Amino acid sequence: MSDAICSSADKVLEGYLESAPMDTSHHRMVKQQNKCGYGLQGVCCRLCSNGPCRLSPSKPKGVCGADADTIACRNFLRQVAAGSGCYTHVVENTAKRLKEMAQEYLVSGEPFPNKEAVAKLAGILQINCCGECHPGCTESCAKTAEMIAEAVLADLRKPYEEKMELIEKIALPKRYDLWKKLGILPGGAKDEIFNAVVKTSTNLNSDPMDMLLQCLRLGISTGNYGLILTNLMNDIIMGCPQISMDPVGLRIIDPEYVNIMITGHQQSMFADLEEKLETEIIQKSAELVGAKGIRIVGCTCVGQDYQARSECYKGVYCGHAGNNYTSEAVLMTGCVDLVVSEFNCSIPGIEPICEKLEIPMLCLDDVAKKVNAKLIPYCAEEKEKISSEIIAAALCGFKNRKEKISGIAPARGEKRVNAMAHHGFEKSITGLSEDTLVAALGGSLDPLINAIASGKIKGIVGIVGCSNLRAKGHDVFTVELAKELIKKDMLVLSAGCTCGGLENCGLMTMDAIELCGSGLKEVCTALGVPPVLNFGPCLAIGRIELTACALAKALDVDLPQLPVVISAPQWLEEQALADGAYALALGFPLHLALSPFVTGSKIAVTVLTEALKEITGGQLIIEGDVDAAADKFEEIIKEKRKGLGLDKGGEAIC
């Protein structure tokens, strides 16, 4: 194509897309550069037939009398509620999978896997653990897992007026006490979302402060359930993360294999498929159609979930190709034989590419149904049949690709074929978690605390969330910010599509140590880790929060006192806003390169950027310049260090 494309931090990918024969999101971004000013400010309302009403200084109220504060906060609450709904859908499905798995093992009587993960979560939730995991317990591992799942499902489904019980057992006690004092402990997660939808309907709630407080409640339920509990239940179902150095980028795709590209967030839906792919009969079936074998190609967050557990799936998982805005490029390699999607980050732009290249698509969850895809709703009773259908479709896809391969390669062009082999890196760190980080530090957080106390690490920045194409281009702000921060001796933890960009640009390799300031370089060299650590999918933002809680407990402080800043520089979706509400409820400074659509409301801007500091300790920071953002982080962390009693000489914190 001759059309211009947006910039990318990943220059190999950018060159690859410049020669793309098909339209992609990177091309469409250029065509969609002019944005609606009313929409950007959040002051457009289309809730009733008197509208759409668009507010301005000359038209300060809608037909009904709603002002900019009401309209912008109402729109914002609806976005946060939708994002919370997405995470609640995932955690509910994960709890269902865990319950089904537990019941299968109860019937079969076979030893239950991942007992340590069962014991860990049962301990957190104060559920009597089993005798197999811990002395003095009476139930089997499978029964304990079933009890965990039932406790999560019951809490999610409580009515709005009944407070969720498990939050007190998960949250940092100092935070829980504050939330209780402020009256922002959420009721049942699903009913909180329902209430928000009702509240923001025509001629109902017009109190912007009430709506902003409900955003915090939604953030708390989203974080503790959709982020933390989803991960900990997945650890039981799929196995725990393990640190390793793995290949990333388009280089992972071998055209001689049957390649199944997966997109979404629900790894537990693929448990049976993984087992089938590992069997000799399935791999032999791939050989019968002329392939070396059959493998899963990771893409978007579900690919990063696999990546975190890559040691468990070496035989059937070839690696993580990239984030949401890399998925079109993955398909245009012409080496994918089937796309299976089960949740968001499965952008509509993949559909015409699949259609043109005759790549079949399957969806396991109707919330992610694609227009030209076959829907096979996942259910435990049908899982073997579903896995068989996925494998059959992939084998058929490879057979079709093999028959027309000579016609596909010239269409791609030599430049794009070479780009595929040279894209990404061979050894990028994966598998960080609240547990593996501590294990890598020798069993405690003391080495990290001492490095912070000495000033070798000034502080920690979580660069998390999505990838978008508007904040300087594809992953540009994310990558440039990470480089500035490590240069300033700040350790970077990442979770979400940000990981896909950072790893494909080399910041999660050992070579990135050369970009660090002297203090961070010394620490990373001694520990043998890169300066940007990969915690996995956006769900693993919860793992970073667990790490922060462990750090706060070790120092006996509350979260806002830590020398920690959270940045979601290239936030994209409503889910990211729910994540952001969680960060603000936790009391963290939260940076965004692009403002949420609330700037038309003086109340929203004042509360989010200033007043919250006196409520939860959190603060929203909007900064669209990379250097200025990094400088602001440095100043914030400097103040946090003073608050912890660190003097100029860097005396120990504790």
DOTORFI-67508 format. One line per 2 residues: number of its first residue (from 1); for each residue x, y, z of C-alpha. Coordinates in nm, 4 decimals, padded with zeros to 6 digits, m for minus. Layout:
REM residues N
NUM> X/Y/Z ~ ...
This chain:
REM residues 654
1> 00.0000/00.0000/00.0000 ~ 00.1185/00.3539/m00.0704
3> m00.0876/00.5153/00.2097 ~ 00.1016/00.6637/00.5039
5> 00.1060/00.4782/00.8337 ~ 00.1455/00.6025/01.1899
7> 00.4835/00.5853/01.3556 ~ 00.5840/00.2829/01.5628
9> 00.8523/00.2416/01.8267 ~ 00.9073/m00.0976/01.6642
11> 01.0857/00.0102/01.3468 ~ 01.1101/m00.3428/01.2063
13> 00.7329/m00.3727/01.2364 ~ 00.6843/m00.0267/01.0862
15> 00.8915/m00.1223/00.7821 ~ 00.7004/m00.4480/00.7563
17> 00.3659/m00.2646/00.7523 ~ 00.4830/m00.0055/00.5018
19> 00.4982/m00.2843/00.2453 ~ 00.1697/m00.4408/00.3555
21> m00.0666/m00.5156/00.0670 ~ m00.3718/m00.4628/00.2900
23> m00.5246/m00.1883/00.4989 ~ m00.4334/m00.1985/00.8705
25> m00.5061/m00.0009/01.1864 ~ m00.1715/00.1757/01.1355
27> m00.2999/00.3113/00.8023 ~ m00.6457/00.3964/00.9348
29> m00.5003/00.5936/01.2274 ~ m00.3598/00.8491/00.9840
31> m00.7006/00.8839/00.8186 ~ m00.8698/00.9286/01.1573
33> m00.6381/01.1940/01.2997 ~ m00.9011/01.4672/01.3286
35> m01.0923/01.4016/01.6504 ~ m01.4247/01.5442/01.7675
37> m01.3571/01.8208/02.0221 ~ m01.6850/01.7581/02.2067
39> m01.6029/01.3896/02.2353 ~ m01.2507/01.4567/02.3619
41> m01.3934/01.6725/02.6427 ~ m01.6717/01.4252/02.7226
43> m01.9451/01.6884/02.6771 ~ m02.1523/01.5185/02.4091
45> m02.4693/01.3462/02.5308 ~ m02.6860/01.1169/02.3184
47> m02.8903/00.9482/02.5886 ~ m03.2255/01.0787/02.4667
49> m03.3955/01.1818/02.1443 ~ m03.3600/01.5526/02.2257
51> m02.9907/01.5066/02.1511 ~ m02.7193/01.4603/02.0724
53> m02.6472/01.7692/02.2851 ~ m02.3000/01.9175/02.2598
55> m02.1982/02.1659/02.5269 ~ m01.9790/02.4722/02.4885
57> m01.9414/02.8124/02.6614 ~ m02.2274/02.9449/02.4484
59> m02.4385/02.6320/02.5110 ~ m02.3544/02.5335/02.8721
61> m02.6494/02.2972/02.9226 ~ m02.8277/02.0258/02.7319
63> m03.1998/02.0361/02.6555 ~ m03.2783/01.8566/02.9852
65> m03.0610/02.0989/03.1819 ~ m02.7644/01.8672/03.2353
67> m02.4414/02.0651/03.2576 ~ m02.0882/01.9680/03.1579
69> m02.0076/01.8200/03.4989 ~ m02.3093/01.5895/03.4890
71> m02.2607/01.4832/03.1279 ~ m01.8836/01.4240/03.1474
73> m01.9004/01.2351/03.4789 ~ m02.1974/01.0328/03.3571
75> m02.0095/00.9343/03.0424 ~ m01.6997/00.8533/03.2471
77> m01.8884/00.6336/03.4944 ~ m02.0446/00.4414/03.2055
79> m01.6998/00.3796/03.0597 ~ m01.5582/00.2608/03.3924
81> m01.8627/00.0376/03.4447 ~ m01.8178/m00.1169/03.0993
83> m01.4493/m00.1794/03.1708 ~ m01.5337/m00.3319/03.5072
85> m01.7922/m00.5497/03.3325 ~ m01.5243/m00.6895/03.1021
87> m01.2979/m00.7861/03.3907 ~ m01.5915/m00.9233/03.5910
89> m01.6854/m01.1412/03.2930 ~ m01.3324/m01.2831/03.2871
91> m01.3076/m01.3493/03.6614 ~ m01.6524/m01.5104/03.6656
93> m01.5630/m01.7402/03.3767 ~ m01.2332/m01.8272/03.5449
95> m01.4141/m01.9173/03.8678 ~ m01.6520/m02.1356/03.6663
97> m01.3558/m02.3108/03.5012 ~ m01.1959/m02.3683/03.8414
99> m01.5160/m02.5128/03.9839 ~ m01.5596/m02.7447/03.6840
101> m01.1981/m02.8565/03.7096 ~ m01.2320/m02.9250/04.0821
103> m01.5478/m03.1283/04.0303 ~ m01.3811/m03.3384/03.7603
105> m01.0984/m03.4274/03.9983 ~ m01.3439/m03.5002/04.2796
107> m01.5180/m03.7524/04.0543 ~ m01.2009/m03.9063/03.9110
109> m01.0113/m03.9183/04.2403 ~ m00.6876/m03.8323/04.0597
111> m00.4251/m03.6161/04.2380 ~ m00.5048/m03.2469/04.1987
113> m00.2318/m03.0405/04.0267 ~ m00.0755/m02.7118/04.1406
115> m00.1320/m02.7770/04.5106 ~ 00.0871/m02.4862/04.6184
117> m00.1324/m02.2443/04.4239 ~ m00.4412/m02.3913/04.5933
119> m00.2803/m02.3513/04.9344 ~ m00.1750/m01.9931/04.8617
121> m00.5191/m01.8725/04.7533 ~ m00.7005/m02.0713/05.0217
123> m00.4746/m01.9046/05.2770 ~ m00.5451/m01.5568/05.1401
125> m00.9213/m01.6160/05.1381 ~ m00.9100/m01.7901/05.4773
127> m01.0662/m02.1063/05.3384 ~ m00.9677/m02.4257/05.5177
129> m00.6949/m02.5730/05.3028 ~ m00.6623/m02.9438/05.2343
131> m00.4521/m03.1983/05.4185 ~ m00.2542/m03.2622/05.1006
133> m00.1184/m02.9064/05.1055 ~ m00.1028/m02.8177/05.4727
135> m00.1030/m03.0239/05.7942 ~ m00.4221/m03.0210/05.9952
137> m00.6624/m02.9676/05.7041 ~ m00.9375/m03.2131/05.6278
139> m01.0501/m03.1570/05.2697 ~ m00.8924/m03.2728/04.9443
141> m00.7183/m03.0248/04.7150 ~ m01.0021/m03.0547/04.4658
143> m01.2593/m02.9785/04.7352 ~ m01.0607/m02.6758/04.8496
145> m01.0409/m02.5495/04.4902 ~ m01.4169/m02.5935/04.4571
147> m01.4703/m02.3947/04.7779 ~ m01.2483/m02.1144/04.6430
149> m01.4462/m02.0955/04.3194 ~ m01.7791/m02.0948/04.5019
151> m01.6638/m01.8181/04.7376 ~ m01.5594/m01.5988/04.4433
153> m01.8820/m01.6590/04.2509 ~ m02.0958/m01.5880/04.5575
155> m01.9170/m01.2592/04.6231 ~ m01.9414/m01.1439/04.2612
157> m02.3167/m01.2045/04.2622 ~ m02.4043/m01.0259/04.5867
159> m02.6601/m00.7434/04.5639 ~ m02.5404/m00.3830/04.5543
161> m02.6217/m00.3198/04.9206 ~ m02.4191/m00.6185/05.0495
163> m02.0468/m00.5544/05.0681 ~ m01.8119/m00.7982/04.8985
165> m01.6542/m01.0099/05.1726 ~ m01.3333/m01.1280/05.0091
167> m01.1918/m00.7777/04.9607 ~ m01.1018/m00.7514/05.3290
169> m00.8979/m01.0709/05.2953 ~ m00.7182/m00.9596/04.9774
171> m00.6524/m00.5899/05.0284 ~ m00.3744/m00.4263/05.2264
173> m00.5323/m00.3682/05.5720 ~ m00.4408/00.0020/05.5760
175> m00.6170/00.0479/05.2419 ~ m00.9220/m00.1547/05.3428
177> m00.9679/00.0544/05.6567 ~ m00.9520/00.3747/05.4521
179> m01.2013/00.2482/05.1932 ~ m01.4373/00.1514/05.4740
181> m01.4002/00.4933/05.6367 ~ m01.4670/00.6674/05.3036
183> m01.7729/00.4497/05.2363 ~ m01.6427/00.3250/04.9019
185> m01.6325/m00.0484/04.9723 ~ m01.8214/m00.2031/04.6795
187> m02.1256/m00.4237/04.6913 ~ m02.1486/m00.7224/04.4568
189> m01.9361/m00.6528/04.1493 ~ m02.2073/m00.7353/03.8969
191> m02.4665/m00.5281/04.0797 ~ m02.2254/m00.2320/04.1046
193> m02.2081/m00.2361/03.7247 ~ m02.5849/m00.2689/03.6929
195> m02.6351/00.0215/03.9337 ~ m02.3911/00.2387/03.7377
197> m02.5773/00.1744/03.4116 ~ m02.9089/00.2677/03.5742
199> m02.7599/00.5696/03.7520 ~ m02.6250/00.7149/03.4282
201> m02.9483/00.6864/03.2316 ~ m03.1644/00.9780/03.1209
203> m03.2766/01.2195/03.3960 ~ m03.1441/01.0104/03.6827
205> m02.8238/01.0883/03.8761 ~ m02.6853/01.4377/03.8204
207> m02.4369/01.4469/04.1103 ~ m02.0863/01.4341/03.9612
209> m01.9176/01.3609/04.2964 ~ m02.1459/01.0643/04.3624
211> m02.0635/00.9241/04.0192 ~ m01.6890/00.9713/04.0665
213> m01.7042/00.7870/04.3990 ~ m01.8829/00.4994/04.2292
215> m01.5944/00.4884/03.9810 ~ m01.3663/00.4236/04.2792
217> m01.5944/00.1459/04.4053 ~ m01.5898/m00.0118/04.0607
219> m01.2119/00.0226/04.0552 ~ m01.1804/m00.1589/04.3877
221> m01.3982/m00.4514/04.2760 ~ m01.2258/m00.4614/03.9371
223> m00.8778/m00.4730/04.0876 ~ m00.9342/m00.7190/04.3681
225> m01.1419/m00.9589/04.1601 ~ m01.0780/m00.9053/03.7875
227> m00.7049/m00.8530/03.8330 ~ m00.5857/m01.0275/04.1502
229> m00.8256/m01.3213/04.1838 ~ m00.8248/m01.4058/03.8130
231> m00.4474/m01.4499/03.8232 ~ m00.4470/m01.6560/04.1402
233> m00.7203/m01.8878/04.0113 ~ m00.5388/m01.9218/03.6777
235> m00.2319/m02.0301/03.8743 ~ m00.4369/m02.3210/04.0059
237> m00.5838/m02.4077/03.6659 ~ m00.2814/m02.3484/03.4428
239> 00.0233/m02.3522/03.6688 ~ 00.2257/m02.0681/03.8208
241> 00.4504/m01.8280/03.6253 ~ 00.8186/m01.9122/03.5990
243> 01.0958/m01.6733/03.5014 ~ 01.2606/m01.7603/03.1710
245> 01.4196/m01.5948/02.8680 ~ 01.2067/m01.6594/02.5612
247> 01.1852/m01.5487/02.1968 ~ 00.9382/m01.2730/02.1085
249> 00.8104/m01.1098/01.7903 ~ 00.7236/m01.2422/01.4464
251> 01.0387/m01.4558/01.4496 ~ 00.8565/m01.7107/01.6691
253> 00.6342/m01.8172/01.3776 ~ 00.7640/m02.1150/01.1830
255> 00.5786/m02.1552/00.8505 ~ 00.6501/m02.5292/00.8564
257> 00.4162/m02.5761/01.1542 ~ 00.0392/m02.5664/01.1835
259> m00.0030/m02.2303/01.3592 ~ m00.3043/m02.1430/01.5753
261> m00.3108/m01.7724/01.6631 ~ m00.5006/m01.6947/01.9831
263> m00.6352/m01.3565/02.0971 ~ m00.8130/m01.2531/02.4145
265> m00.7715/m01.2841/02.7913 ~ m00.9116/m01.6210/02.9027
267> m00.6310/m01.8760/02.9026 ~ m00.8329/m02.1239/03.1076
269> m01.0538/m02.1856/02.8032 ~ m00.7560/m02.3463/02.6301
271> m00.6628/m02.5992/02.8994 ~ m00.8115/m02.8999/02.7199
273> m00.6738/m02.7843/02.3825 ~ m00.3217/m02.7712/02.5280
275> m00.3508/m03.1260/02.6577 ~ m00.4674/m03.2484/02.3177
277> m00.1911/m03.0663/02.1311 ~ 00.0713/m03.2294/02.3513
279> m00.0407/m03.5804/02.2561 ~ 00.1553/m03.7816/02.0034
281> m00.1525/m03.8567/01.7931 ~ m00.2268/m03.4869/01.7308
283> 00.1340/m03.4045/01.6462 ~ 00.1357/m03.7048/01.4085
285> m00.1841/m03.5709/01.2519 ~ 00.0023/m03.2479/01.1765
287> 00.2830/m03.4453/01.0153 ~ 00.0309/m03.6259/00.7943
289> m00.0728/m03.2929/00.6367 ~ 00.2928/m03.2046/00.5768
291> 00.3727/m03.0000/00.8891 ~ 00.6485/m03.0417/01.1481
293> 00.3867/m03.0218/01.4227 ~ 00.1094/m02.7984/01.5560
295> 00.1606/m02.4999/01.7869 ~ m00.0063/m02.2013/01.9489
297> 00.1088/m01.8532/01.8451 ~ 00.0621/m01.6064/02.1300
299> m00.0927/m01.2696/02.0543 ~ m00.2484/m01.0036/02.2828
301> m00.2983/m01.0712/02.6543 ~ m00.3803/m01.4426/02.6361
303> m00.0489/m01.4891/02.4560 ~ 00.1245/m01.3128/02.7443
305> m00.0539/m01.5409/02.9911 ~ 00.1046/m01.8328/02.8044
307> 00.4336/m01.6466/02.7956 ~ 00.4340/m01.6157/03.1757
309> 00.3911/m01.9938/03.1956 ~ 00.6035/m02.0775/02.8910
311> 00.8022/m02.3407/03.0813 ~ 00.4789/m02.5430/03.1082
313> 00.4046/m02.5384/02.7351 ~ 00.7376/m02.5591/02.5521
315> 00.6071/m02.8271/02.3179 ~ 00.2943/m02.6513/02.1946
317> 00.3525/m02.2783/02.2529 ~ 00.6043/m02.1071/02.0265
319> 00.6097/m01.7633/02.1935 ~ 00.4465/m01.4221/02.2020
321> 00.4267/m01.2360/01.8715 ~ 00.3021/m00.8994/01.9937
323> 00.0203/m00.6831/02.1222 ~ m00.3164/m00.5906/01.9741
325> m00.1760/m00.3625/01.7042 ~ 00.0739/m00.6269/01.5964
327> m00.1975/m00.8856/01.5302 ~ m00.2681/m00.7690/01.1744
329> 00.1005/m00.8081/01.0908 ~ 00.1012/m01.1581/01.2413
331> m00.1760/m01.2608/01.0023 ~ m00.0091/m01.0980/00.7024
333> 00.2906/m01.3274/00.7397 ~ 00.0646/m01.5768/00.5644
335> 00.1743/m01.8393/00.8151 ~ m00.1316/m01.8529/01.0417
337> m00.3765/m02.1369/00.9809 ~ m00.6490/m02.0542/01.2319
339> m00.7471/m01.7654/01.4609 ~ m00.9211/m01.8490/01.7879
341> m01.0519/m01.5531/01.9884 ~ m01.2329/m01.5474/02.3207
343> m01.2242/m01.1871/02.4406 ~ m01.1223/m00.8315/02.3614
345> m00.8044/m00.7020/02.1980 ~ m00.9319/m00.9082/01.9019
347> m00.9579/m00.6009/01.6797 ~ m01.2092/m00.6000/01.3909
349> m00.9230/m00.5192/01.1527 ~ m00.8136/m00.8829/01.1559
351> m01.1389/m00.9919/00.9881 ~ m01.0768/m00.8669/00.6305
353> m00.7201/m00.9985/00.6425 ~ m00.8434/m01.3428/00.7453
355> m01.1041/m01.3295/00.4705 ~ m00.8520/m01.2327/00.2024
357> m00.5954/m01.4924/00.3106 ~ m00.8678/m01.7537/00.3716
359> m00.7706/m01.7996/00.7367 ~ m01.0604/m01.9551/00.9300
361> m01.1737/m01.7888/01.2543 ~ m01.3378/m01.9452/01.5597
363> m01.4787/m01.7696/01.8669 ~ m01.5191/m01.9405/02.2038
365> m01.7193/m01.6615/02.3699 ~ m02.0015/m01.4674/02.2067
367> m01.8753/m01.1405/02.3580 ~ m01.5874/m01.1670/02.1074
369> m01.7908/m01.2898/01.8087 ~ m01.6413/m01.1778/01.4767
371> m01.8535/m01.1215/01.1712 ~ m01.6880/m01.3919/00.9596
373> m01.6094/m01.6321/01.2444 ~ m01.7801/m01.9478/01.3594
375> m01.9051/m01.9305/01.7176 ~ m01.8362/m02.2365/01.9339
377> m01.9451/m02.1301/02.2850 ~ m01.7121/m02.2799/02.5422
379> m01.8634/m02.5108/02.8024 ~ m01.6927/m02.7761/03.0111
381> m01.9219/m03.0548/02.8953 ~ m01.8256/m02.9916/02.5327
383> m01.4575/m02.9087/02.5795 ~ m01.3228/m03.2225/02.4116
385> m01.5496/m03.1709/02.1128 ~ m01.4477/m02.8026/02.0960
387> m01.0776/m02.8899/02.1081 ~ m01.1245/m03.1469/01.8317
389> m01.3005/m02.8896/01.6149 ~ m01.0242/m02.6331/01.6718
391> m00.7557/m02.8857/01.5793 ~ m00.9461/m03.0044/01.2713
393> m00.9925/m02.6457/01.1514 ~ m00.6225/m02.5718/01.2034
395> m00.5109/m02.8828/01.0140 ~ m00.7461/m02.7954/00.7310
397> m00.6148/m02.4386/00.7316 ~ m00.2554/m02.5595/00.7007
399> m00.3465/m02.7956/00.4196 ~ m00.5099/m02.5103/00.2288
401> m00.2129/m02.2820/00.2961 ~ 00.0310/m02.5437/00.1724
403> m00.1602/m02.5782/m00.1537 ~ m00.1459/m02.2042/m00.2265
405> 00.1812/m02.1114/m00.0484 ~ 00.3608/m02.0299/m00.3725
407> 00.0994/m01.7655/m00.4436 ~ 00.1129/m01.6065/m00.0987
409> 00.4871/m01.5525/m00.0632 ~ 00.5343/m01.3263/m00.3688
411> 00.2364/m01.1179/m00.2566 ~ 00.4084/m01.0519/00.0727
413> 00.7270/m00.9362/m00.0920 ~ 01.0861/m01.0123/m00.0014
415> 01.1129/m00.7188/00.2416 ~ 00.8246/m00.8467/00.4515
417> 00.9534/m01.2048/00.4539 ~ 01.2923/m01.0849/00.5829
419> 01.1241/m00.8603/00.8396 ~ 00.9456/m01.1594/00.9863
421> 01.2748/m01.3393/01.0542 ~ 01.4407/m01.0294/01.2040
423> 01.1501/m00.9027/01.4109 ~ 01.1695/m00.9257/01.7889
425> 01.4382/m01.0796/02.0075 ~ 01.5582/m01.4272/02.0896
427> 01.5874/m01.3863/02.4664 ~ 01.3392/m01.1616/02.6458
429> 01.2497/m01.1993/03.0129 ~ 00.9095/m01.3481/03.0975
431> 00.7304/m01.4935/03.3984 ~ 00.7646/m01.2248/03.6666
433> 00.5075/m01.2440/03.9452 ~ 00.4726/m01.1459/04.3100
435> 00.6331/m01.4827/04.3945 ~ 00.8990/m01.5257/04.1252
437> 01.0337/m01.1752/04.1887 ~ 01.0878/m01.2565/04.5556
439> 01.2435/m01.5915/04.4634 ~ 01.4815/m01.4172/04.2212
441> 01.5829/m01.1801/04.5021 ~ 01.6816/m01.4741/04.7196
443> 01.3607/m01.5268/04.9132 ~ 01.2788/m01.1787/05.0420
445> 01.2281/m00.8206/04.9238 ~ 01.5280/m00.7017/05.1278
447> 01.7662/m00.6688/04.8290 ~ 01.5118/m00.4487/04.6497
449> 01.4451/m00.2438/04.9637 ~ 01.8183/m00.1980/05.0211
451> 01.8743/m00.0945/04.6589 ~ 01.6009/00.1682/04.6965
453> 01.7379/00.2824/05.0323 ~ 02.0879/00.3218/04.8918
455> 01.9569/00.5225/04.5968 ~ 02.0845/00.2758/04.3383
457> 01.7192/00.2332/04.2493 ~ 01.5447/00.5664/04.3055
459> 01.1967/00.4187/04.2775 ~ 00.9653/00.1928/04.0830
461> 00.7391/00.2815/03.7911 ~ 00.4696/00.0473/03.6679
463> 00.4215/00.1053/03.2943 ~ 00.1033/m00.0858/03.2339
465> m00.2075/m00.1257/03.0227 ~ m00.2753/m00.0941/02.6553
467> m00.1167/00.0042/02.3319 ~ m00.2751/00.2791/02.1247
469> m00.1791/00.4608/01.8065 ~ m00.2505/00.8189/01.9192
471> 00.0122/00.8843/02.1882 ~ 00.2990/00.9532/01.9454
473> 00.2262/00.6305/01.7531 ~ 00.2312/00.2560/01.8158
475> 00.4064/00.2020/02.1515 ~ 00.6169/00.5158/02.0973
477> 00.5343/00.6910/02.4241 ~ 00.5621/00.3630/02.6165
479> 00.9080/00.2769/02.4847 ~ 01.0511/00.6304/02.5017
481> 00.9237/00.6732/02.8581 ~ 01.0747/00.3429/02.9718
483> 01.4116/00.4446/02.8278 ~ 01.4038/00.7784/03.0109
485> 01.3081/00.6160/03.3397 ~ 01.5769/00.3490/03.3434
487> 01.8277/00.6185/03.2501 ~ 01.7152/00.7929/03.5705
489> 01.7720/00.4738/03.7770 ~ 01.4062/00.3795/03.8083
491> 01.3098/00.0138/03.7869 ~ 01.0210/m00.0475/03.5451
493> 00.7581/m00.3183/03.5955 ~ 00.5176/m00.3798/03.3101
495> 00.1918/m00.5674/03.2554 ~ m00.0446/m00.5531/02.9605
497> m00.0008/m00.4721/02.5934 ~ 00.2801/m00.2411/02.7041
499> 00.4858/m00.5601/02.7523 ~ 00.4317/m00.6556/02.3883
501> 00.5812/m00.3264/02.2751 ~ 00.8623/m00.3110/02.5293
503> 00.9800/m00.6661/02.4623 ~ 00.9645/m00.6329/02.0832
505> 01.1796/m00.3185/02.1145 ~ 01.4418/m00.4975/02.3232
507> 01.3879/m00.3352/02.6639 ~ 01.3258/m00.6716/02.8313
509> 01.6580/m00.8160/02.7116 ~ 01.9886/m00.8086/02.8986
511> 02.1254/m00.5638/02.6410 ~ 01.8878/m00.2997/02.7802
513> 02.1078/m00.2757/03.0909 ~ 02.3408/m00.0556/02.8847
515> 02.0639/00.2078/02.8701 ~ 02.0434/00.2364/03.2507
517> 02.1853/00.4891/03.4893 ~ 02.4839/00.3713/03.6880
519> 02.2876/00.2643/03.9965 ~ 02.0233/00.0587/03.8196
521> 02.2890/m00.0855/03.5897 ~ 02.4811/m00.2130/03.8925
523> 02.1708/m00.3741/04.0463 ~ 02.0510/m00.5366/03.7222
525> 02.3978/m00.6674/03.6432 ~ 02.4320/m00.8186/03.9895
527> 02.0876/m00.9837/03.9726 ~ 02.1166/m01.0840/03.6060
529> 01.7863/m00.9249/03.5054 ~ 01.6847/m00.6554/03.2557
531> 01.5735/m00.3125/03.3867 ~ 01.2187/m00.3607/03.2512
533> 01.0435/m00.6627/03.4013 ~ 00.7604/m00.8501/03.2302
535> 00.4703/m00.9377/03.4618 ~ 00.2529/m01.0550/03.1714
537> m00.0979/m00.9617/03.0555 ~ m00.3078/m00.6644/03.1675
539> m00.4640/m00.8959/03.4247 ~ m00.1188/m00.9146/03.5840
541> m00.1469/m00.5513/03.6895 ~ m00.2932/m00.7292/03.9918
543> 00.0389/m00.9075/04.0415 ~ 00.2190/m00.5713/04.0485
545> m00.0310/m00.4536/04.3110 ~ 00.0384/m00.7660/04.5196
547> 00.4097/m00.6885/04.4907 ~ 00.3480/m00.3302/04.6034
549> 00.1407/m00.4560/04.8988 ~ 00.4225/m00.6906/05.0011
551> 00.6659/m00.3986/04.9837 ~ 00.4321/m00.1796/05.1912
553> 00.3907/m00.4552/05.4522 ~ 00.7669/m00.5021/05.4743
555> 00.8081/m00.1289/05.5406 ~ 00.4908/m00.0999/05.7526
557> 00.3564/00.1860/05.5408 ~ 00.0492/00.2491/05.3270
559> 00.0696/00.2295/04.9482 ~ 00.0741/00.6074/04.8808
561> 00.3958/00.6336/05.0827 ~ 00.5902/00.4029/04.8508
563> 00.8303/00.5528/04.5929 ~ 00.6059/00.4140/04.3198
565> 00.4307/00.5758/04.0230 ~ 00.1887/00.4037/03.7870
567> 00.1737/00.5037/03.4220 ~ m00.0701/00.3839/03.1567
569> 00.0752/00.6107/02.8872 ~ m00.1081/00.4546/02.5937
571> m00.4357/00.3506/02.7552 ~ m00.6916/00.2408/02.4994
573> m01.0064/00.0794/02.6307 ~ m01.2749/00.1170/02.8952
575> m01.1000/m00.1619/03.0870 ~ m00.7991/00.0672/03.1218
577> m01.0187/00.3303/03.2864 ~ m01.1415/00.0699/03.5371
579> m00.7751/m00.0177/03.6027 ~ m00.7048/00.3523/03.6489
581> m00.9885/00.3872/03.8993 ~ m00.8287/00.1018/04.0933
583> m00.4866/00.2716/04.0930 ~ m00.6434/00.5931/04.2228
585> m00.8328/00.4018/04.4938 ~ m00.5020/00.2411/04.5964
587> m00.3565/00.5906/04.6367 ~ m00.0973/00.5823/04.3594
589> 00.0015/00.8734/04.1361 ~ m00.1412/00.7681/03.7968
591> m00.0032/00.9084/03.4732 ~ m00.1781/00.9064/03.1367
593> m00.0344/01.0546/02.8185 ~ m00.3869/01.1092/02.6873
595> m00.6595/01.2506/02.9077 ~ m00.9769/01.0526/02.9683
597> m01.2790/01.2222/02.8156 ~ m01.3643/01.4407/03.1165
599> m01.1820/01.7686/03.0529 ~ m01.5121/01.9486/02.9879
601> m01.5969/01.9023/03.3574 ~ m01.4195/02.1296/03.6047
603> m01.5347/01.9089/03.8914 ~ m01.3967/01.5903/03.7343
605> m01.0639/01.7538/03.6555 ~ m01.0301/01.9048/04.0031
607> m01.1269/01.5855/04.1849 ~ m00.9104/01.3515/03.9779
609> m00.5987/01.5707/03.9628 ~ m00.6070/01.7407/04.3042
611> m00.8837/01.6557/04.5518 ~ m00.8181/01.2797/04.5436
613> m00.4824/01.3381/04.7091 ~ m00.6731/01.4237/05.0271
615> m00.9236/01.1387/04.9832 ~ m00.7359/00.8243/04.8782
617> m00.3867/00.9664/04.8282 ~ m00.4132/00.9099/04.4533
619> m00.3666/01.1670/04.1808 ~ m00.4240/01.1715/03.8066
621> m00.1382/01.3228/03.6074 ~ m00.1904/01.4087/03.2407
623> 00.1343/01.4687/03.0557 ~ 00.1814/01.4222/02.6827
625> 00.5551/01.4921/02.6732 ~ 00.7878/01.2032/02.7518
627> 01.0696/01.4022/02.9117 ~ 00.8298/01.6110/03.1193
629> 00.6513/01.2971/03.2388 ~ 00.9788/01.1328/03.3427
631> 01.0833/01.4495/03.5275 ~ 00.7500/01.4616/03.7122
633> 00.7887/01.0987/03.8160 ~ 01.1364/01.1762/03.9467
635> 01.0059/01.4663/04.1555 ~ 00.7195/01.2595/04.2962
637> 00.9528/00.9735/04.3856 ~ 01.1970/01.2186/04.5447
639> 00.9167/01.3411/04.7730 ~ 00.8126/00.9846/04.8559
641> 01.1725/00.9014/04.9481 ~ 01.1827/01.2003/05.1842
643> 00.8615/01.0800/05.3439 ~ 01.0234/00.7429/05.4105
645> 01.3089/00.9125/05.5898 ~ 01.5738/00.8591/05.3256
647> 01.8429/01.1227/05.3666 ~ 02.0816/01.2494/05.1034
649> 02.3260/00.9775/05.1908 ~ 02.0725/00.7053/05.1310
651> 02.0316/00.5565/05.4794 ~ 01.8287/00.2371/05.5060
653> 01.4501/00.2686/05.5107 ~ 01.3849/00.0199/05.7875
